[in-house]
Amino acid sequence: MSRRSAPTLIVLGLDGKSAAKSNSESHSMNILLVGAGLSGAVIGRKLAEAGHSITIVDSRDHIAGNCHTKRDAQTGVMVHIYGPHIFHTDDEEVWDYVNSFETFMPYKNRVKTTSGGQVFSLPINLHTINQFYNRTMRPDEARDFIEGRADTSIAEPQNFEEQAMRFVGSDLYEAFFKGYTIKQWGVSPTELPAAILKRLPVRFNYDDNYFFHRFQGMPKNGYTEMVARILDHPAVTVHLNTRFTRDMAGEYDYVFYSGPLDGYFDYELGRLGYRTLDFERFTYEGDYQGCAVMNYGEEAVPFTRITEHKHFSPWERHDASVCYREFSRACEPDDIPYYPIRQVKEKALLAEYVALAKQTSGVTFVGRLGTYRYLDMDVTIREALDTADVFLTTGTDLPAFATSPL
């Protein structure tokens, strides 16, 4: 299949009608995948290529899950409907995999942040430090300077705030991390694990590339086009606007479930906690902010960031612009879950659901929602490929979780 050919994806709506597929085809197993995002598409494609008959259901009216992209009719801008997704990985096999279905264009994520009436570069780098302190320090000087401002009395940081104070000191913490974190997670940074901040680098050079992975890019025609091509196989049928219920599992030999783990069990033990996002969309004639992502670190500003979507496709040219103001809040039952909270209470409930899932035969839980973990796209694809490989080796002896959520 040429990656530039138009996909002939079979998509069924609520009426269940399709004229494209022969029932005479013989496959070793009929497999149901719940969710037409990356996990479902990648597993489904690999199993279809191995001779299985694949059915995918998704409650939404589109494929590609939260990485769904759509070209805006008014401006022509490719919009990341559920917020920006930037592909970055050190996994060469995953990079080759996505490039076999879509052309990836070079893209570096260079984030800016507004704080104290100035614009700075993130992650914190030598330019950020020199600008913030009005200095012209060399790398070694800056490293010593920041170490001198850090709270060295904190030997083993126990939470996000202590990690920041030990890492960069109070000035940079207050300017760039504290307010943003409170808005993003809805709790004091003292209640968050130190590990969250450990993912954020501080660089003592002028490298302002947010990620450090070897392979970084954006799909030329958007993620939805890429997922459509992954799903473009005669043994794959997709039903949109179709909500999964557990009684559907009895119609198939095996189920891969990428929906919310607690949702599979109808929330019988309670709901796992998530943060969700609200987007305030607006358009602008011209260039609104000159970059793709502008964070707002001050707690007094109600939104966490503004994203300007035409800058996610810098190889395109558009006169007008589509922007999102992004607000984070607690996820309610009818909201789209984005970020698993994974605090002490949630982890205890998660353990109960994991135990329940392990007692359930014929289903494997996959992906961000199915395993209640924050996953980058490359990790999602890697785990999906590995899960499919294990299934092709072991068949229905696959465990409830190919990767432990705990």
C-alpha positions in Angstrom: 0.0 0.0 0.0 1.4 3.4 -0.9 1.2 5.8 2.0 0.1 8.5 -0.4 -2.8 6.5 -1.8 -6.3 7.4 -0.6 -7.5 5.0 2.1 -10.6 2.9 1.4 -11.4 2.4 5.0 -14.6 0.6 5.7 -16.7 2.6 8.2 -20.1 1.6 9.3 -22.6 3.9 11.1 -25.5 3.0 13.4 -27.3 1.3 10.5 -24.5 -1.3 10.2 -24.6 -1.2 6.4 -21.5 -1.9 4.2 -21.1 -3.1 0.7 -17.4 -3.7 0.8 -16.6 -7.0 2.6 -17.2 -10.6 1.7 -18.5 -12.9 4.4 -16.9 -15.8 2.6 -13.4 -14.8 3.7 -11.9 -17.3 6.2 -10.0 -16.1 9.2 -8.7 -18.0 12.3 -10.5 -15.7 14.8 -13.0 -12.9 15.0 -11.6 -10.2 17.1 -13.2 -7.1 18.6 -11.2 -4.0 19.3 -12.9 -1.2 21.4 -11.6 2.1 20.4 -10.4 3.4 16.9 -7.4 5.3 18.3 -3.8 4.3 18.0 -4.0 1.2 20.2 -7.0 -0.3 18.4 -5.7 0.7 14.9 -2.2 -0.7 15.4 -3.3 -4.0 17.0 -6.1 -4.4 14.5 -3.9 -3.9 11.5 -1.3 -6.4 12.7 -3.8 -9.1 13.5 -5.6 -8.5 10.2 -2.3 -9.0 8.3 -2.0 -12.3 10.2 -5.3 -13.5 8.9 -7.8 -12.6 11.7 -11.1 -10.9 11.1 -11.1 -7.5 12.8 -14.1 -5.4 14.0 -13.4 -2.0 15.7 -16.1 0.0 17.5 -15.8 3.6 18.7 -18.4 5.7 20.4 -17.3 8.8 18.7 -18.0 9.9 15.1 -14.4 9.8 14.0 -11.3 7.6 14.2 -7.9 8.4 15.7 -9.1 9.1 19.3 -7.7 12.1 21.0 -5.0 12.7 18.3 -7.8 13.3 15.7 -7.0 16.2 13.3 -9.3 18.0 11.0 -8.7 20.8 8.5 -10.7 23.9 9.4 -13.1 24.8 6.6 -12.8 28.6 7.3 -9.0 29.0 7.5 -7.6 25.8 5.9 -5.6 25.2 9.1 -5.0 21.6 10.2 -6.5 21.6 13.7 -5.6 19.2 16.5 -9.2 18.9 17.8 -8.3 17.6 21.3 -5.2 19.6 21.7 -1.7 19.3 20.2 0.0 16.0 19.6 3.7 16.1 18.7 5.3 12.9 17.7 8.7 12.2 19.3 10.6 8.9 19.9 13.9 7.2 20.2 12.2 3.9 19.0 13.4 3.6 15.4 11.0 0.7 14.6 8.0 2.9 15.7 9.3 5.8 13.7 9.6 3.6 10.6 6.1 2.2 11.3 4.3 5.6 11.4 6.3 6.8 8.3 5.1 3.7 6.4 1.6 5.1 6.6 2.1 8.9 6.5 4.9 11.3 5.5 6.3 12.9 8.7 7.6 16.4 8.3 10.4 17.8 10.5 9.0 19.6 13.6 10.7 20.8 16.8 8.5 21.7 19.7 9.7 25.1 20.9 7.5 26.2 23.8 7.3 29.7 25.1 5.9 30.9 28.4 4.6 34.3 29.6 5.5 35.2 33.1 5.9 38.6 34.9 5.2 40.5 31.7 7.9 38.8 29.7 8.2 35.8 27.3 10.7 33.1 28.0 11.7 29.8 26.4 10.9 26.4 27.8 12.3 24.1 28.9 14.5 26.2 31.1 17.7 26.7 29.3 20.7 29.0 29.3 18.8 31.7 27.5 15.9 31.4 30.0 18.2 31.7 33.0 20.2 34.7 31.6 17.1 36.5 30.6 15.3 35.9 33.9 18.3 37.0 36.0 19.5 39.7 33.5 22.9 38.0 33.3 25.2 36.8 30.5 26.4 33.6 32.2 28.3 30.8 30.5 27.1 27.2 31.0 29.4 26.4 34.0 28.6 29.8 35.6 24.9 29.2 35.2 25.1 25.7 36.6 26.9 27.0 39.7 24.5 29.9 40.0 21.4 27.7 39.9 22.9 25.2 42.3 23.5 28.2 44.7 19.9 29.1 44.6 18.6 25.6 45.0 17.5 24.4 48.4 20.2 21.9 49.1 18.7 21.1 52.5 16.2 18.9 50.6 18.1 15.6 50.3 15.3 13.4 49.0 12.4 15.4 47.5 9.1 13.9 48.5 6.8 16.0 46.3 6.7 18.2 43.2 7.4 21.4 45.1 10.4 20.0 47.0 11.7 18.6 43.7 11.4 22.1 42.1 13.0 23.8 45.1 15.9 21.4 45.1 16.2 21.5 41.3 16.0 25.2 40.4 15.2 27.2 43.6 12.2 29.3 44.5 12.6 32.0 41.8 12.2 29.8 38.7 9.8 27.5 40.5 7.4 30.4 41.3 7.7 31.9 37.8 7.4 28.8 35.6 6.1 25.8 37.5 3.9 26.6 40.6 1.0 28.4 39.0 0.9 26.3 35.9 0.9 23.1 38.0 -1.9 24.3 40.3 -4.0 25.1 37.2 -3.1 21.9 35.4 -3.7 19.5 38.3 -6.1 21.4 40.5 -4.1 20.7 43.7 -1.2 22.1 45.6 2.2 21.0 44.1 3.0 19.6 47.6 0.4 16.9 46.9 1.9 15.8 43.6 4.8 13.3 43.2 8.3 14.5 42.6 8.5 12.3 39.5 6.3 14.6 37.5 9.0 17.3 37.5 11.8 14.9 36.9 10.5 14.6 33.3 11.2 18.3 32.7 14.8 19.1 31.8 17.0 22.1 32.7 19.6 22.8 30.0 22.7 24.8 30.5 23.0 25.5 26.8 20.8 27.4 24.3 18.9 24.3 23.1 15.2 25.2 23.3 13.9 22.0 21.7 11.3 20.8 24.2 12.0 17.1 23.5 15.4 15.3 23.2 14.4 12.3 21.1 16.2 11.4 17.9 13.0 11.3 15.8 10.6 14.2 15.9 7.9 15.3 13.5 4.4 15.9 12.4 2.3 13.9 9.9 2.0 16.0 6.8 -1.7 15.3 6.3 -2.6 14.9 10.0 -3.0 12.0 12.4 -6.5 11.0 11.3 -5.2 10.4 7.7 -2.4 8.3 9.2 -4.8 6.2 11.3 -7.2 5.8 8.3 -4.3 4.2 6.4 -3.4 1.9 9.3 -7.0 0.8 9.3 -7.2 0.4 5.5 -7.2 -3.4 5.3 -9.9 -5.7 3.8 -10.1 -7.6 7.1 -10.8 -4.5 9.2 -14.3 -3.1 9.6 -14.9 0.0 11.8 -18.2 0.9 13.4 -18.4 4.6 14.5 -21.1 6.0 16.8 -21.2 2.6 18.4 -20.9 2.2 22.2 -19.4 -1.0 23.5 -21.3 -3.1 26.0 -20.0 -6.2 27.7 -22.5 -8.5 26.1 -20.9 -7.7 22.7 -17.8 -9.7 23.8 -19.7 -13.0 23.5 -19.9 -12.5 19.8 -16.2 -12.6 19.3 -13.2 -14.9 20.0 -11.3 -12.2 21.8 -11.5 -8.5 22.8 -8.9 -5.8 23.1 -10.3 -2.9 25.1 -8.8 0.6 25.0 -11.6 2.5 26.7 -11.6 3.5 30.3 -10.8 0.6 32.6 -13.4 1.5 35.1 -15.9 2.0 32.3 -15.6 -1.6 31.2 -17.0 -2.6 34.6 -19.7 0.1 34.5 -17.9 1.9 37.3 -19.1 -0.6 39.8 -16.2 0.1 42.2 -16.3 3.9 41.7 -14.7 6.2 39.1 -10.9 6.6 38.6 -9.9 10.2 38.7 -8.9 12.2 35.6 -8.3 15.7 34.6 -10.1 16.9 31.5 -9.6 19.9 29.2 -11.9 22.6 27.9 -10.9 24.5 24.8 -12.0 28.1 24.0 -11.5 28.3 20.2 -11.0 31.6 18.4 -9.7 32.7 15.0 -7.4 35.5 14.1 -6.5 37.2 10.9 -2.7 36.9 10.8 -0.3 35.5 13.3 -1.7 35.6 16.8 1.3 34.7 19.0 4.2 33.8 16.7 4.6 30.2 18.1 2.6 27.0 18.4 2.5 26.9 22.3 2.5 29.8 24.7 2.2 28.7 28.4 0.9 31.0 31.1 2.6 30.2 34.3 0.8 32.7 36.6 -2.1 31.3 38.6 -4.1 34.5 38.1 -4.4 33.7 34.4 -7.2 31.1 34.3 -6.0 29.1 31.3 -2.8 27.1 31.1 -1.8 27.9 27.6 -2.8 29.1 24.1 -2.0 26.9 21.1 -1.9 28.3 17.6 -2.5 25.4 15.3 -1.1 26.7 12.0 2.4 26.6 13.6 2.1 22.9 14.1 2.3 22.7 10.3 5.1 25.1 9.4 5.4 23.8 5.9 1.9 25.3 5.1 1.0 28.9 4.7 -2.3 30.4 6.0 -3.4 34.0 6.3 -5.8 33.3 9.2 -5.2 31.3 12.3 -7.1 29.0 14.7 -6.2 29.2 18.4 -7.3 27.4 21.5 -7.2 28.7 25.1 -6.8 25.6 27.2 -8.4 25.2 30.6 -7.9 22.1 32.9 -10.4 20.9 35.4 -11.6 17.8 37.2 -13.2 15.2 34.8 -17.0 14.7 35.2 -18.9 11.6 34.1 -19.8 13.0 30.7 -16.4 14.6 30.0 -13.5 13.2 27.9 -10.8 11.9 30.2 -7.3 13.2 29.4 -4.8 12.8 32.3 -5.0 10.0 34.9 -4.4 11.5 38.3 -2.8 8.4 39.9 -2.7 9.8 43.5 -2.9 7.5 46.5 -6.7 7.2 46.4 -6.8 6.5 42.7 -4.0 4.0 42.9 -5.9 2.0 45.5 -9.0 2.0 43.4 -6.9 1.1 40.3 -5.5 -2.0 42.2 -9.1 -3.1 42.8 -10.0 -2.7 39.1 -6.8 -4.5 38.0 -7.7 -7.5 40.3 -11.2 -7.5 38.8 -9.8 -7.4 35.2 -7.5 -10.3 35.9 -10.6 -12.4 36.8 -12.1 -11.5 33.4 -11.4 -13.9 30.5 -11.2 -13.2 26.9 -10.2 -9.5 27.1 -6.9 -7.5 27.2 -6.9 -3.9 28.4 -4.6 -1.6 26.3 -3.7 2.0 25.8 -3.8 5.1 28.0 -7.4 4.6 29.2 -7.3 0.8 29.4 -4.3 0.8 31.6 -4.9 4.2 33.4 -1.5 5.5 32.5 -0.2 8.6 30.8 1.4 7.4 27.5 3.1 9.3 24.7 2.0 8.2 21.2 5.2 6.3 20.5 4.9 4.2 23.7 1.2 3.6 22.8 2.2 2.2 19.4 5.2 0.2 20.8 2.9 -1.5 23.4 0.3 -2.1 20.7 2.8 -3.8 18.4 4.2 -5.9 21.2 0.7 -6.9 22.4 -0.2 -8.0 19.0 3.0 -10.0 18.7 2.3 -11.8 22.0 -1.2 -12.6 20.9 0.0 -14.1 17.7 2.3 -16.3 19.8 0.0 -17.2 22.7 -3.5 -16.7 21.3 -6.2 -16.3 23.8 -3.9 -17.1 26.7 -2.9 -13.4 26.7 -3.1 -11.8 30.1 -5.6 -9.0 31.0 -2.7 -6.5 30.8 0.3 -6.9 28.5 1.9 -4.1 30.5 1.0 -3.7 34.2 -0.9 -0.6 35.1 0.4 -0.7 38.7 
